[in-house]
């Protein structure tokens, strides 16, 4: 059967993005506020085993990225694992992946908002976080979206700030390579928990896969874009973690409210600390804006499919945005940001996102060789790694995450039961 011409399918998005654009989008999604927020909770869990936790998180992220890339090449449509799960495993698994994404990324929004508060006004972090959520929800409601140019600017600012912290930390007289060794404070469980928390900072690579309808030659562009951006991000994170550890040590890093600015101050670069705070705030605000956009659009898609209340599928007649979905997401994020700490938000977010990628790896396992199936070991390690890291997270995060997923599954069952009884 002949493929329809582009003119016959006017609803398709235009394929304009190449490899470079995909890499920039991946870097913008990953190299952001995550590195400013996740190091301290991870150091609290792993102590001097922080770098091992970072390596484990990177391995799981690589497997997830590979599985996601192969699936995105096979299904170059917006929606990510929400689409893959439905196509490969059935409607329920697609729904569960979408539900895990929404709840996990909602917690990510709260974590980013709290990061803004921690760096801008540590004493009033929760109040600043709520104010940031309200302000950006209002911006999104008016239809203002972050442009590709702004993404590049934010990435450049963040990389410049991170480079400055690395240089002053590694050249400081207070630096000590001995602090990088794995000491008695590192435990196997703590390292796994740190890996789960640090996974939070890698999760943005899926942004490339969700743009499948807008990428040129998706079978090649998406895998390359994900691999390159993930590799660059890992190098950046490793260098930053090493430099901060050499100045603060595991204990100092674990206790830091704003670890990168604290590292700059400990290295004797007091004038750099305000710059780091501004850079962290810019990164967190950029990530928060993108996350609210992403979660509200996924909420819109699920509401259209009636997996969420159908009223959330409404589009504003003037601003042409899913205004009810945006207001609902903003309200939930504001409540979470007002009531939890950064570690709790990151842990809950990581649990939801790891569940999302566990479904992605299960989908990748079902691919046939002619469909671009990755080496069998990749989805196996990815699936097992997601489950291990998810249940190694702090107990409160595991209980809360599992409960929310169970509530989502129950809601799906009730909806299907009602639909089956409806004539």
C-alpha positions as CSV (number, residue, x, y, z in Angstrom):
1,X,0.0,0.0,0.0
2,X,1.4,3.4,-1.0
3,X,2.3,5.8,1.7
4,X,0.1,9.0,1.8
5,X,1.8,12.1,0.7
6,X,2.6,14.9,3.2
7,X,-0.3,16.9,1.9
8,X,-2.6,14.0,2.7
9,X,-1.7,14.0,6.4
10,X,-1.8,17.7,7.4
11,X,-1.8,16.9,11.1
12,X,1.7,15.5,11.1
13,X,4.5,17.7,12.5
14,X,7.3,18.9,10.3
15,X,10.6,17.0,10.5
16,X,13.1,19.8,11.0
17,X,15.5,18.5,13.7
18,X,18.9,17.0,12.9
19,X,21.5,15.3,15.1
20,X,22.9,18.6,16.4
21,X,19.4,19.8,17.4
22,X,18.7,16.5,19.1
23,X,21.9,16.7,21.1
24,X,21.2,20.2,22.2
25,X,17.7,19.2,23.3
26,X,19.1,16.2,25.2
27,X,21.7,18.4,26.9
28,X,19.1,21.0,27.7
29,X,17.0,18.4,29.4
30,X,19.8,16.7,31.3
31,X,22.4,19.3,32.1
32,X,20.2,21.5,34.2
33,X,19.1,21.8,37.7
34,X,19.5,18.0,38.4
35,X,23.3,18.3,39.0
36,X,22.6,21.3,41.4
37,X,20.0,19.3,43.3
38,X,20.9,15.6,43.3
39,X,24.5,15.6,44.6
40,X,23.7,16.3,48.2
41,X,21.0,13.7,48.7
42,X,23.1,11.1,46.9
43,X,26.2,12.0,49.1
44,X,23.9,11.6,52.1
45,X,23.0,8.1,51.0
46,X,26.4,6.8,49.7
47,X,29.0,8.9,51.5
48,X,32.3,8.4,49.8
49,X,30.7,5.9,47.4
50,X,29.0,8.7,45.5
51,X,31.1,8.2,42.3
52,X,30.2,4.5,42.2
53,X,26.5,5.4,42.5
54,X,27.0,7.9,39.6
55,X,28.5,5.1,37.5
56,X,25.6,2.7,38.2
57,X,23.1,5.4,37.4
58,X,24.9,6.0,34.1
59,X,24.8,2.3,33.2
60,X,21.1,2.1,33.8
61,X,20.5,5.4,32.0
62,X,22.5,4.1,29.0
63,X,20.4,0.9,28.8
64,X,17.2,2.9,29.1
65,X,18.4,5.4,26.4
66,X,19.3,2.6,24.0
67,X,15.9,0.8,24.5
68,X,14.1,4.2,24.1
69,X,16.1,5.1,21.0
70,X,15.2,1.8,19.3
71,X,11.6,2.1,20.2
72,X,11.5,5.8,19.1
73,X,13.0,4.9,15.8
74,X,10.3,2.2,15.4
75,X,7.5,4.5,16.5
76,X,8.5,8.0,15.6
77,X,5.5,9.6,17.2
78,X,5.0,11.9,20.2
79,X,4.2,10.2,23.5
80,X,7.3,8.1,24.3
81,X,6.6,5.0,26.4
82,X,3.0,5.8,26.7
83,X,2.8,4.9,23.0
84,X,5.4,2.0,23.1
85,X,3.7,0.3,26.0
86,X,0.3,0.4,24.3
87,X,1.7,-0.9,21.0
88,X,4.0,-3.6,22.3
89,X,2.4,-4.7,25.6
90,X,-1.2,-3.6,25.6
91,X,-3.3,-0.7,26.6
92,X,-2.8,-1.1,30.4
93,X,1.0,-1.0,30.2
94,X,0.9,2.1,28.0
95,X,-1.4,3.7,30.5
96,X,0.7,2.7,33.5
97,X,3.8,4.2,31.8
98,X,2.0,7.4,31.1
99,X,0.7,7.5,34.7
100,X,4.2,6.9,36.1
101,X,5.5,9.7,33.9
102,X,2.9,12.2,35.0
103,X,3.3,11.5,38.7
104,X,7.1,11.2,38.5
105,X,7.6,14.4,36.5
106,X,5.2,16.2,38.7
107,X,7.5,15.5,41.6
108,X,10.4,16.6,39.3
109,X,8.6,19.9,39.0
110,X,8.5,20.2,42.7
111,X,12.2,19.3,43.0
112,X,13.2,22.0,40.5
113,X,11.0,24.6,42.3
114,X,12.7,23.7,45.6
115,X,16.1,24.0,43.9
116,X,15.2,27.5,42.9
117,X,14.3,28.2,46.5
118,X,17.4,26.6,48.0
119,X,19.8,28.7,45.9
120,X,17.8,32.0,45.8
121,X,16.7,32.2,49.4
122,X,17.6,29.1,51.5
123,X,15.7,30.3,54.5
124,X,12.4,30.5,52.6
125,X,13.0,27.7,50.1
126,X,9.4,26.5,50.2
127,X,7.8,29.9,49.7
128,X,10.1,30.7,46.8
129,X,9.3,27.3,45.3
130,X,5.6,27.9,45.4
131,X,6.0,31.4,44.0
132,X,8.1,30.0,41.1
133,X,5.4,27.4,40.3
134,X,2.6,30.0,40.3
135,X,4.6,32.4,38.1
136,X,5.6,29.7,35.5
137,X,2.1,28.2,35.4
138,X,0.8,31.7,34.6
139,X,3.4,32.1,31.9
140,X,2.4,28.7,30.4
141,X,-1.3,29.6,30.6
142,X,-0.6,32.6,28.4
143,X,0.9,30.4,25.8
144,X,4.5,31.5,26.2
145,X,6.8,28.5,25.5
146,X,10.6,28.1,25.9
147,X,12.2,28.4,22.4
148,X,15.1,26.4,21.0
149,X,17.3,29.5,21.2
150,X,16.5,29.9,24.9
151,X,17.4,26.3,25.5
152,X,20.8,26.8,24.0
153,X,21.3,30.0,26.1
154,X,20.4,28.1,29.3
155,X,22.7,25.2,28.4
156,X,25.6,27.6,27.8
157,X,25.0,29.5,31.1
158,X,24.9,26.2,33.1
159,X,28.0,24.8,31.4
160,X,29.9,28.0,32.1
161,X,28.8,28.0,35.8
162,X,29.8,24.3,36.2
163,X,33.1,24.9,34.5
164,X,33.9,27.8,36.9
165,X,33.0,25.6,39.9
166,X,35.2,22.8,38.6
167,X,38.2,25.1,38.0
168,X,38.1,26.8,41.4
169,X,37.5,23.5,43.2
170,X,40.3,21.6,41.6
171,X,42.8,24.4,41.9
172,X,41.9,25.3,45.5
173,X,44.4,24.7,48.3
174,X,41.6,23.0,50.3
175,X,41.2,20.3,47.6
176,X,42.2,16.8,48.6
177,X,42.3,13.8,46.3
178,X,42.1,11.5,49.4
179,X,38.5,12.5,49.8
180,X,37.6,10.6,46.6
181,X,38.4,7.2,48.0
182,X,35.7,4.8,49.1
183,X,35.6,4.8,52.8
184,X,33.9,2.9,55.6
185,X,30.8,5.2,55.3
186,X,30.0,3.7,51.9
187,X,27.6,0.7,52.0
188,X,26.1,-1.4,49.1
189,X,22.6,-0.3,49.9
190,X,23.7,3.4,50.2
191,X,25.4,3.2,46.8
192,X,22.3,1.8,45.2
193,X,20.2,4.4,46.8
194,X,22.5,7.1,45.6
195,X,22.3,5.7,42.1
196,X,18.5,5.8,42.2
197,X,18.7,9.5,43.3
198,X,21.3,10.4,40.8
199,X,19.2,8.8,38.0
200,X,17.0,11.9,38.5
201,X,19.7,14.0,36.9
202,X,20.0,11.7,33.8
203,X,16.3,11.3,33.0
204,X,16.0,14.1,30.4
205,X,17.3,12.1,27.4
206,X,13.8,10.8,26.8
207,X,12.9,14.3,25.6
208,X,14.6,13.4,22.3
209,X,12.5,10.3,21.9
210,X,9.3,12.2,22.5
211,X,10.0,14.4,19.5
212,X,9.9,11.5,17.1
213,X,7.5,13.3,14.8
214,X,9.8,16.3,14.4
215,X,13.1,14.6,13.7
216,X,14.7,14.0,10.3
217,X,15.7,10.4,9.6
218,X,14.5,9.3,13.1
219,X,16.0,5.8,12.8
220,X,19.5,7.3,12.8
221,X,19.0,10.8,14.4
222,X,17.3,9.7,17.6
223,X,19.8,7.0,18.6
224,X,22.8,9.2,17.8
225,X,21.3,12.2,19.6
226,X,20.6,10.2,22.7
227,X,24.0,8.5,22.8
228,X,26.0,11.6,22.3
229,X,24.1,13.8,24.7
230,X,24.1,11.1,27.4
231,X,27.9,10.6,27.0
232,X,28.6,14.4,27.3
233,X,26.3,14.6,30.3
234,X,28.0,11.7,32.1
235,X,31.5,13.3,31.6
236,X,30.2,16.7,32.9
237,X,28.5,15.1,35.9
238,X,31.6,13.0,36.8
239,X,33.9,16.0,36.6
240,X,31.6,18.2,38.7
241,X,31.1,15.5,41.3
242,X,34.9,14.9,41.6
243,X,35.6,18.6,42.0
244,X,32.9,19.2,44.6
245,X,34.0,16.1,46.6
246,X,37.6,17.3,46.7
247,X,36.6,20.5,48.4
248,X,33.6,19.6,50.6
249,X,34.3,15.9,51.2
250,X,31.4,13.4,51.4
251,X,30.1,14.7,54.7
252,X,30.2,18.3,53.8
253,X,28.5,17.6,50.5
254,X,25.7,15.6,52.2
255,X,25.0,18.5,54.5
256,X,25.1,21.3,51.9
257,X,21.8,23.0,51.1
258,X,23.3,24.6,48.0
259,X,26.3,22.3,47.2
260,X,27.8,24.0,44.2
261,X,27.8,27.5,45.7
262,X,29.0,26.0,49.0
263,X,31.9,24.4,47.1
264,X,32.8,27.7,45.5
265,X,32.8,29.4,48.9
266,X,34.9,26.5,50.5
267,X,37.4,26.9,47.7
268,X,37.9,30.5,48.6
269,X,36.0,31.9,45.6
270,X,33.4,33.9,47.6
271,X,32.7,36.1,44.6
272,X,31.7,33.1,42.5
273,X,29.1,31.9,44.9
274,X,26.4,34.4,43.9
275,X,27.1,33.6,40.3
276,X,26.5,29.9,41.0
277,X,23.3,30.7,42.8
278,X,22.0,32.7,39.8
279,X,23.1,29.9,37.4
280,X,21.4,27.3,39.5
281,X,18.2,29.4,39.6
282,X,18.3,29.9,35.8
283,X,18.8,26.2,35.2
284,X,16.0,25.2,37.6
285,X,13.6,27.7,36.2
286,X,14.3,26.5,32.7
287,X,13.8,22.9,33.7
288,X,10.7,23.7,35.6
289,X,9.1,25.6,32.7
290,X,9.9,22.6,30.3
291,X,8.6,20.1,32.8
292,X,5.3,21.9,33.4
293,X,4.9,22.1,29.7
294,X,5.7,18.3,29.2
295,X,3.5,17.1,32.1
296,X,0.5,19.2,31.1
297,X,0.7,18.0,27.5
298,X,0.9,14.3,28.6
299,X,-2.0,15.0,30.9
300,X,-3.9,16.4,27.9
301,X,-3.1,13.3,25.8
302,X,-4.2,10.9,28.6
303,X,-7.4,13.0,29.3
304,X,-8.2,12.8,25.6
305,X,-8.0,9.0,25.8
306,X,-10.1,9.2,29.0
307,X,-7.3,7.7,31.1
308,X,-7.6,10.9,33.2
309,X,-10.7,13.1,33.8
310,X,-11.9,14.2,30.3
311,X,-12.4,17.7,31.5
312,X,-8.6,18.2,31.6
313,X,-8.5,17.8,27.8
314,X,-10.0,21.3,27.3
315,X,-8.0,23.7,25.2
316,X,-8.3,27.5,25.8
317,X,-10.1,29.2,23.0
318,X,-7.9,32.3,23.1
319,X,-4.5,31.0,24.2
320,X,-4.7,27.6,22.6
321,X,-3.2,25.8,25.5
322,X,-4.5,22.9,27.7
323,X,-5.4,25.4,30.4
324,X,-7.2,23.0,32.8
325,X,-4.4,20.5,32.6
326,X,-1.9,23.3,33.3
327,X,-3.8,24.6,36.2
328,X,-4.3,21.2,37.7
329,X,-0.6,20.3,37.3
330,X,0.4,23.7,38.7
331,X,-1.8,23.2,41.7
332,X,-0.5,19.8,42.5
333,X,3.1,20.9,42.1
334,X,2.6,23.9,44.3
335,X,1.2,21.7,47.1
336,X,4.1,19.2,46.8
337,X,6.7,22.0,46.7
338,X,5.1,23.5,49.9
339,X,5.1,20.2,51.9
340,X,8.2,18.1,51.0
341,X,11.9,18.5,50.9
342,X,14.2,18.2,47.9
343,X,15.4,14.7,48.8
344,X,11.8,13.5,49.1
345,X,10.8,15.1,45.8
346,X,13.8,13.6,44.0
347,X,13.2,10.1,45.5
348,X,9.5,10.1,44.5
349,X,10.3,11.4,41.1
350,X,13.0,8.8,40.5
351,X,10.6,6.0,41.5
352,X,8.0,7.1,39.0
353,X,10.5,7.7,36.2
354,X,12.3,4.3,36.8
355,X,8.9,2.6,36.6
356,X,8.3,4.4,33.3
357,X,11.6,3.1,31.9
358,X,11.1,-0.4,33.2
359,X,8.1,-0.5,30.9
360,X,10.2,0.9,28.1
361,X,12.8,-1.9,28.5
362,X,10.1,-4.5,28.5
363,X,8.8,-3.1,25.3
364,X,12.3,-3.1,23.8
365,X,12.6,-6.8,24.7
366,X,9.6,-7.6,22.4
367,X,11.2,-6.0,19.3
368,X,12.3,-8.3,16.5
369,X,15.7,-8.1,14.8
370,X,14.1,-6.6,11.7
371,X,12.5,-3.9,13.9
372,X,15.9,-2.8,15.2
373,X,16.0,-4.8,18.4
374,X,19.0,-3.9,20.7
375,X,21.3,-6.6,22.0
376,X,19.2,-8.7,24.4
377,X,21.4,-7.8,27.4
378,X,20.5,-4.1,27.1
379,X,16.8,-4.3,28.0
380,X,17.5,-7.0,30.5
381,X,20.0,-4.8,32.4
382,X,17.8,-1.8,31.9
383,X,14.7,-3.5,33.3
384,X,16.5,-5.1,36.2
385,X,18.4,-2.0,37.0
386,X,15.3,0.1,37.0
387,X,13.6,-2.2,39.5
388,X,16.6,-2.5,41.7
389,X,17.3,1.3,41.9
390,X,13.6,2.0,42.3
391,X,13.3,-0.2,45.4
392,X,16.7,0.9,46.8
393,X,15.4,4.5,47.1
394,X,14.5,5.8,50.6
395,X,11.6,3.8,52.1
396,X,9.2,6.8,52.1
397,X,9.8,7.3,48.4
398,X,9.2,3.6,47.6
399,X,6.0,3.5,49.7
400,X,4.6,6.7,48.3
401,X,5.6,5.8,44.7
402,X,4.2,2.3,44.9
403,X,0.9,3.6,46.4
404,X,0.4,6.2,43.7
405,X,1.1,3.6,41.0
406,X,-1.4,1.2,42.7
407,X,-4.0,3.9,42.8
408,X,-3.5,4.6,39.1
409,X,-3.8,0.9,38.3
410,X,-7.0,0.7,40.4
411,X,-8.5,3.7,38.6
412,X,-7.7,2.0,35.3
413,X,-9.5,-1.1,36.4
414,X,-12.5,0.8,37.6
415,X,-12.8,2.7,34.4
416,X,-12.6,-0.4,32.3
417,X,-15.2,-2.1,34.4
418,X,-17.6,0.8,34.1
419,X,-17.0,0.9,30.4
420,X,-17.7,-2.8,30.0
421,X,-21.0,-2.4,31.8
422,X,-22.1,0.6,29.8
423,X,-24.3,-0.4,26.8
